[in-house]
Amino acid sequence: MTCCCYILQRREELGESHTLIRELSSFEDKLYSYFRIPLPGFSQPIPHDLDEARRIYNYRLYLATGDSYKTVYLNYRLGKSTVATIIPEVCDTIWKKLQPLYMPIPSTDDWRKIADGFQERWQFPNCIGSLDGKHVVIQAPSNSGSTFYNYKGGFSIVLMALVDHKYGFTIIDVGGHGSNSDGGIFAQSALGKAIKNYNLAIPQPRPLPGFSQPIPHVIVADEAFPLSQNIMCPFPGKDLDEARRIYNYRLSRARRVVENSFGILASKWEVYQRRIKLQPQNVDKVIKATCVLHNYIIKTTDPTRHNQAPECMAESNTSGAIQNLQQCGNHPSREAFLIREAYKDYFMSTTGAVPWQQNVCFGVAQ
């Protein structure tokens, strides 16, 4: 009998799913730190098929730890080719089962609720989301040439995400090639096209509080994205007057929600802490699975438990296999400039100002 056969035959006696995991199920905190899924989520099977459920829970370990296939197949005493097949299948199943429940395309009413949330929580009215993208670093795919080669000298796939006021992913777009310009990636993405073509059931314009002129609902973003009627970006430059500096601060305060979401994602799922050694189509599945599990956890657990307080997550937490987009130029329309000016005026008005915003001029803003 070969060593490999001997190891596989003792799966039910010594394999991790039959030993350690069974023991950990009695200790919620330990189980959570191992799988990054709280006990209630672990005990509720996603699919109805028992074997499929077992595979899903067992192979969340790959997402939680980022371990190599070799480590996984030895821990679970399975064939290497079996693990290589099962992990992408499990990620695909997680996405297909959870996406309709925890990341559905928002309706007009959903967008209104998000806008109300940004106004209440971040004091940015008519905002329906915070937008950003990240390069997820991958191992150079064989025979891919420069397709995935990015501006930082590595290989990557782009994750574009729109995030709500509670750090949940509203819409994600996965699969952009790292070699494309970041502005081009967004313009060519399904999300970018949907925003440009008004295909997202966004509510009709409404006045900012205390004002009479209707203003479109907008998405907040940084300078890597184009200023437009539906995307608000900072004023460029350093020598800005007080009103523009305050606008930039208020925009940044709302926009950092997406940076915190990426920070939570990278911190929770350690597969992002190193270069991902999978084929691009399987990296797409890993990204989509972790994003929808991110939403699942946020919507089904207390955010103050398991070190999930999002306010503590900073942009610096996005590291390893997650990198920033590159700044790009654009030619905004006159309407886009006017909308940005309207927000600037609102933030300086008696109805739109917040008490602490003046501190930004002295470098001590909250």
Disulfide bonds with the S-S distance in Angstrom:
none
